[in-house]
Amino acid sequence: MKNKLKFLIPIFFLCISTVNAFAVEDFIFESKSIEIQDNNNIIAKDGVKATTSDGLEIFADRSEYDKNTKILNLEKNVKLLDQIKNFEINSDNVIYDKILEKITTKGNTQIKLDNSHVIFGKNIVFFRTEFTIKSNDTTTIKDKFGNIIKLSGFDYLIETKVLKTNQMEFADKEMNVYKSNNGIIDLNNDRLAAKDIQIYFAKGELGENSRLKGSSLISENDISIIKNGIFTACKIRDDCPPWSLKSKEIRHDKKKRSINYKDSWLQLYDVPIFYFPKFFHPDPTVKRQSGFLTPTLLSSSTSGGSINIPYYKVISENKDLTFTPRIYFNDDFSIQSEYRQVEKNTNHISDLSLKKLESSTKSHFFSNTKYILENNFDFSEIEFNLEKTSSDTYLKGDNIISETRKRNNQSLLNSFVKFDASSEDLNIFAEVAAYEDLTKEKNSD
């Protein structure tokens, strides 16, 4: 009995000490409460710090270490910090297999790598010897540049920063979204290789539905090459889009913000219509850059179906032009041009078109100019507006759309001069206008 008491007394004092330290072959434990069980398990409570000989620091609310299996269980507010290899793991619960050097997280997990990438997920496995991270669950990776990668199962080599995944959604800092079922990402050199790629461009000049799909993608140094690609800006729907550009090879240049096509076809409802050996247009996120814009399908009861293929030209900082050839399915042809110019006190826009028929032509001309006058008024502006057409049925029959006219009535022309001025105690408005109703017959005399 006396021998048993001699054995229990040191353990009792070991457990009630304010701060205890206990060393085993693999770890040094520090805690307010350390208990050594008969099976040689070591249980630490009320805040635990464990360190290893190779530089790993471990913190948790509670830990249990099995000396036989060399498995360390960590519970609540777990943090593993490696100053040498520069990583940090934070999780709800962690199992550390010292023999396999395998760290398995349970519950919410955050892993910081080299101050460049942060991994968010659950049930992540970290192999310290191989320096790899794996997971079969949904995981998100963020980098310091604002890129976000959502993964469903991945393998990540930390030293080379190469990530492999069977399913990914990669949103870059410009908010373009890349989706693929098979992908390899080199996060160190900003390289990406993927199969069955889908790219959804950030909202820009071509709208919010601009997207590109292809059989494969290789991206490096802001240049993406898509094989067997199809681009469209039509509204997302279950059926095929009304129009699309199909190409053997599509090149997306993020720096120049342009998309170039090689051996491409303009398709209407997946039917090839026009062939372009080479073709390009601005990146959909571009606000102002020369290049082709989104084609537009039009239809009317008189002229039938047609397609617009607009080209936008930046002339200077304050001048630009949109030139729009229009091809009718009945072999008619027309051109439309819209010119815009902005000065300090002037805003001008003009629009004209010409349609060639077998034995005649149809045309229209619109012009709108606003001048801000500098005088004794607080505000003073004069506006000139001119609208003319050679045919009463041309605008409505051919569905002519113009940014110059701010109304949708294609049967009414309005030419006018307006003067508008105001000051603290005076308002002046004067207008001289001429209206022409194109639906009414005109007198022959």
Solvent accessible surface area in square Angstrom, and as a share of the most:
residue,aa,sasa,rsa
1,M,172,0.77
2,K,159,0.67
3,N,117,0.60
4,K,137,0.58
5,L,87,0.43
6,K,145,0.61
7,F,134,0.56
8,L,99,0.49
9,I,93,0.47
10,P,78,0.49
11,I,48,0.24
12,F,119,0.50
13,F,119,0.50
14,L,44,0.22
15,C,39,0.23
16,I,99,0.50
17,S,44,0.28
18,T,110,0.64
19,V,103,0.59
20,N,7,0.03
21,A,71,0.55
22,F,53,0.22
23,A,69,0.54
24,V,25,0.14
25,E,150,0.67
26,D,28,0.15
27,F,2,0.01
28,I,87,0.44
29,F,0,0.00
30,E,67,0.30
31,S,6,0.04
32,K,119,0.51
33,S,28,0.18
34,I,0,0.00
35,E,67,0.30
36,I,52,0.26
37,Q,63,0.28
38,D,154,0.80
39,N,83,0.42
40,N,74,0.38
41,N,15,0.08
42,I,1,0.01
43,I,11,0.06
44,A,0,0.00
45,K,84,0.36
46,D,100,0.52
47,G,36,0.35
48,V,8,0.05
49,K,64,0.27
50,A,0,0.00
51,T,32,0.19
52,T,16,0.09
53,S,123,0.80
54,D,63,0.33
55,G,27,0.26
56,L,0,0.00
57,E,49,0.22
58,I,1,0.00
59,F,68,0.28
60,A,6,0.05
61,D,52,0.27
62,R,66,0.24
63,S,0,0.00
64,E,47,0.21
65,Y,3,0.01
66,D,38,0.20
67,K,89,0.38
68,N,115,0.59
69,T,64,0.37
70,K,54,0.23
71,I,52,0.26
72,L,0,0.00
73,N,56,0.29
74,L,2,0.01
75,E,63,0.28
76,K,135,0.57
77,N,112,0.58
78,V,3,0.01
79,K,69,0.29
80,L,0,0.00
81,L,36,0.18
82,D,2,0.01
83,Q,125,0.56
84,I,131,0.66
85,K,83,0.35
86,N,65,0.34
87,F,6,0.02
88,E,33,0.15
89,I,0,0.00
90,N,41,0.21
91,S,9,0.06
92,D,61,0.31
93,N,56,0.29
94,V,1,0.01
95,I,61,0.31
96,Y,0,0.00
97,D,24,0.13
98,K,32,0.13
99,I,115,0.58
100,L,111,0.55
101,E,27,0.12
102,K,63,0.27
103,I,0,0.00
104,T,21,0.12
105,T,0,0.00
106,K,87,0.37
107,G,27,0.26
108,N,95,0.49
109,T,8,0.05
110,Q,53,0.24
111,I,0,0.00
112,K,84,0.36
113,L,3,0.02
114,D,52,0.27
115,N,134,0.69
116,S,15,0.10
117,H,10,0.04
118,V,39,0.23
119,I,0,0.00
120,F,70,0.29
121,G,15,0.14
122,K,101,0.43
123,N,63,0.32
124,I,0,0.00
125,V,31,0.18
126,F,1,0.00
127,F,45,0.19
128,R,11,0.04
129,T,107,0.62
130,E,112,0.50
131,F,20,0.08
132,T,10,0.06
133,I,0,0.00
134,K,81,0.34
135,S,7,0.05
136,N,141,0.72
137,D,53,0.27
138,T,102,0.59
139,T,1,0.01
140,T,28,0.16
141,I,2,0.01
142,K,87,0.37
143,D,26,0.13
144,K,141,0.60
145,F,127,0.53
146,G,42,0.40
147,N,22,0.11
148,I,53,0.27
149,I,4,0.02
150,K,104,0.44
151,L,3,0.02
152,S,51,0.33
153,G,13,0.13
154,F,8,0.03
155,D,63,0.33
156,Y,1,0.00
157,L,79,0.39
158,I,6,0.03
159,E,141,0.63
160,T,74,0.43
161,K,31,0.13
162,V,33,0.19
163,L,0,0.00
164,K,106,0.45
165,T,9,0.05
166,N,110,0.57
167,Q,102,0.45
168,M,6,0.03
169,E,59,0.27
170,F,19,0.08
171,A,16,0.12
172,D,5,0.03
173,K,125,0.53
174,E,77,0.35
175,M,118,0.53
176,N,3,0.02
177,V,31,0.18
178,Y,3,0.01
179,K,73,0.31
180,S,6,0.04
181,N,82,0.42
182,N,66,0.34
183,G,5,0.05
184,I,83,0.42
185,I,5,0.02
186,D,13,0.07
187,L,30,0.15
188,N,95,0.49
189,N,71,0.37
190,D,85,0.44
191,R,99,0.36
192,L,11,0.06
193,A,42,0.33
194,A,7,0.05
195,K,130,0.55
196,D,80,0.42
197,I,1,0.01
198,Q,62,0.28
199,I,0,0.00
200,Y,57,0.22
201,F,9,0.04
202,A,19,0.15
203,K,146,0.62
204,G,13,0.12
205,E,100,0.45
206,L,21,0.11
207,G,29,0.28
208,E,117,0.52
209,N,37,0.19
210,S,1,0.01
211,R,19,0.07
212,L,0,0.00
213,K,95,0.40
214,G,12,0.11
215,S,50,0.32
216,S,34,0.22
217,L,1,0.01
218,I,115,0.58
219,S,14,0.09
220,E,71,0.32
221,N,105,0.54
222,D,42,0.22
223,I,40,0.20
224,S,0,0.00
225,I,38,0.19
226,I,0,0.00
227,K,88,0.37
228,N,89,0.46
229,G,0,0.00
230,I,62,0.31
231,F,2,0.01
232,T,6,0.04
233,A,14,0.11
234,C,16,0.10
235,K,155,0.66
236,I,100,0.51
237,R,109,0.40
238,D,155,0.80
239,D,97,0.50
240,C,43,0.26
241,P,24,0.15
242,P,27,0.17
243,W,11,0.04
244,S,1,0.01
245,L,2,0.01
246,K,96,0.41
247,S,5,0.03
248,K,135,0.57
249,E,47,0.21
250,I,0,0.00
251,R,105,0.38
252,H,0,0.00
253,D,15,0.08
254,K,48,0.20
255,K,161,0.68
256,K,146,0.62
257,R,98,0.36
258,S,12,0.08
259,I,0,0.00
260,N,56,0.28
261,Y,6,0.02
262,K,107,0.46
263,D,45,0.23
264,S,0,0.00
265,W,106,0.37
266,L,1,0.01
267,Q,10,0.04
268,L,18,0.09
269,Y,111,0.42
270,D,78,0.40
271,V,85,0.49
272,P,72,0.46
273,I,64,0.33
274,F,53,0.22
275,Y,101,0.38
276,F,42,0.18
277,P,82,0.52
278,K,166,0.70
279,F,11,0.05
280,F,71,0.30
281,H,5,0.02
282,P,9,0.05
283,D,5,0.03
284,P,0,0.00
285,T,14,0.08
286,V,9,0.05
287,K,143,0.61
288,R,97,0.35
289,Q,48,0.21
290,S,28,0.18
291,G,0,0.00
292,F,49,0.21
293,L,39,0.19
294,T,33,0.19
295,P,6,0.03
296,T,59,0.35
297,L,53,0.26
298,L,21,0.10
299,S,82,0.53
300,S,25,0.16
301,S,121,0.78
302,T,107,0.62
303,S,12,0.08
304,G,33,0.32
305,G,19,0.18
306,S,0,0.00
307,I,0,0.00
308,N,23,0.12
309,I,15,0.08
310,P,14,0.09
311,Y,60,0.23
312,Y,27,0.10
313,K,93,0.40
314,V,39,0.22
315,I,85,0.43
316,S,44,0.29
317,E,166,0.74
318,N,49,0.25
319,K,63,0.27
320,D,15,0.08
321,L,48,0.24
322,T,23,0.13
323,F,78,0.32
324,T,15,0.09
325,P,31,0.19
326,R,11,0.04
327,I,46,0.23
328,Y,3,0.01
329,F,111,0.46
330,N,86,0.44
331,D,134,0.70
332,D,33,0.17
333,F,94,0.39
334,S,5,0.03
335,I,59,0.30
336,Q,32,0.14
337,S,26,0.17
338,E,15,0.07
339,Y,60,0.23
340,R,46,0.17
341,Q,43,0.19
342,V,80,0.46
343,E,76,0.34
344,K,180,0.76
345,N,46,0.24
346,T,32,0.19
347,N,79,0.41
348,H,41,0.18
349,I,29,0.15
350,S,19,0.12
351,D,0,0.00
352,L,87,0.43
353,S,4,0.02
354,L,82,0.41
355,K,7,0.03
356,K,118,0.50
357,L,45,0.22
358,E,179,0.80
359,S,111,0.72
360,S,57,0.37
361,T,69,0.40
362,K,48,0.20
363,S,36,0.23
364,H,6,0.03
365,F,78,0.32
366,F,1,0.00
367,S,18,0.12
368,N,11,0.06
369,T,16,0.09
370,K,62,0.26
371,Y,87,0.33
372,I,80,0.41
373,L,66,0.33
374,E,137,0.62
375,N,74,0.38
376,N,154,0.79
377,F,56,0.24
378,D,115,0.60
379,F,85,0.35
380,S,2,0.01
381,E,38,0.17
382,I,38,0.19
383,E,24,0.11
384,F,86,0.36
385,N,13,0.07
386,L,79,0.39
387,E,6,0.03
388,K,110,0.47
389,T,26,0.15
390,S,78,0.50
391,S,24,0.15
392,D,59,0.30
393,T,87,0.51
394,Y,0,0.00
395,L,2,0.01
396,K,131,0.55
397,G,11,0.11
398,D,4,0.02
399,N,41,0.21
400,I,12,0.06
401,I,112,0.57
402,S,17,0.11
403,E,123,0.55
404,T,8,0.04
405,R,23,0.09
406,K,170,0.72
407,R,77,0.28
408,N,150,0.77
409,N,72,0.37
410,Q,39,0.17
411,S,16,0.11
412,L,48,0.24
413,L,4,0.02
414,N,18,0.09
415,S,26,0.17
416,F,22,0.09
417,V,60,0.35
418,K,61,0.26
419,F,55,0.23
420,D,57,0.29
421,A,0,0.00
422,S,33,0.21
423,S,32,0.21
424,E,170,0.76
425,D,132,0.68
426,L,87,0.44
427,N,122,0.62
428,I,63,0.32
429,F,125,0.52
430,A,54,0.42
431,E,68,0.31
432,V,118,0.68
433,A,44,0.34
434,A,65,0.50
435,Y,139,0.53
436,E,58,0.26
437,D,53,0.27
438,L,11,0.06
439,T,95,0.55
440,K,139,0.59
441,E,173,0.77
442,K,109,0.46
443,N,135,0.69
444,S,124,0.80
445,D,166,0.86
